[in-house]
Amino acid sequence: MAQVNLSELSKAAGGTRVKNDPEPESREPGKQKSRRAAVPITVFQPEQVRTQLKMLVVEQSDTIENKVAEALNDLFAKYGKPEIAVVKPRRARES
């Protein structure tokens, strides 16, 4: 089945709406712009570790991603490596 470009078809039919999104080939499907250069790191730990991490995140009003990045930077520093894990600034939540 031939691929149909809907923008071209609409234009040929007299449509005036223009799509400003980049072409699908230039995007990674299903990934947020901020995560395109990121890869997951998966570890297995006992459930109590996850529970304690989640409690810490709530107490600190932070994210699991930031706390893990902090921990990775501490580990890198311990072994004399650059602290390159990204800790994102948190925005204050409006009440």
C-alpha positions in Angstrom: 0.0 0.0 0.0 1.4 3.4 -1.0 2.0 5.9 1.7 -0.2 9.0 1.5 1.0 12.4 2.6 -2.2 14.0 4.1 -0.8 17.5 4.0 -0.2 17.3 0.3 -3.6 15.7 -0.3 -5.3 18.4 1.8 -3.4 21.2 -0.1 -4.4 19.7 -3.5 -8.0 19.6 -2.3 -7.8 23.3 -1.5 -7.3 23.0 2.3 -5.7 26.0 4.0 -4.6 24.5 7.3 -0.9 24.0 7.6 0.7 21.5 10.0 3.7 22.9 11.8 4.9 19.6 13.3 8.1 18.2 12.0 7.9 15.2 9.7 7.5 11.9 11.5 10.8 10.7 10.3 12.6 13.5 12.1 11.0 12.6 15.5 11.5 9.6 17.7 8.1 8.2 18.3 6.8 8.0 21.8 9.7 10.0 23.4 9.4 13.4 25.1 11.8 16.0 23.7 13.7 16.1 27.1 14.3 12.3 27.0 15.5 11.8 23.4 19.2 11.6 24.4 18.5 9.7 27.6 18.5 5.9 28.2 17.0 3.9 31.0 19.1 2.4 33.8 17.2 -0.5 35.5 18.2 -2.1 38.8 16.6 -4.7 40.9 16.4 -4.2 44.7 14.1 -5.4 47.4 10.7 -3.7 47.6 11.7 -2.0 50.9 14.4 -0.1 49.0 11.8 1.3 46.5 9.4 2.1 49.3 12.1 4.0 51.3 13.2 5.9 48.1 9.6 6.9 47.4 9.2 8.1 51.0 12.4 10.2 50.8 11.2 11.7 47.5 7.9 12.8 49.1 9.7 14.2 52.2 12.1 16.2 50.0 9.4 17.2 47.4 11.6 15.9 44.7 11.5 13.1 42.0 12.9 9.6 42.0 14.9 10.6 38.9 16.6 13.5 40.8 17.4 11.4 43.9 18.9 8.6 41.8 21.0 11.2 39.8 22.2 12.6 43.2 23.2 9.1 44.3 25.0 8.4 41.0 26.9 11.7 41.3 27.9 10.8 44.9 29.1 7.4 43.6 31.1 9.0 40.8 32.7 11.4 43.2 33.7 8.6 45.5 35.6 6.9 42.7 37.1 10.2 41.3 34.8 10.3 38.2 33.1 13.4 36.9 29.6 14.1 38.4 27.7 14.0 35.1 24.2 12.7 36.2 21.6 15.4 35.5 19.7 16.7 38.5 16.8 18.9 37.2 15.7 22.0 39.1 12.3 21.6 40.7 9.6 24.1 40.1 7.6 25.2 43.1 4.0 23.8 42.9 1.2 26.2 43.1 -1.4 25.5 45.9 
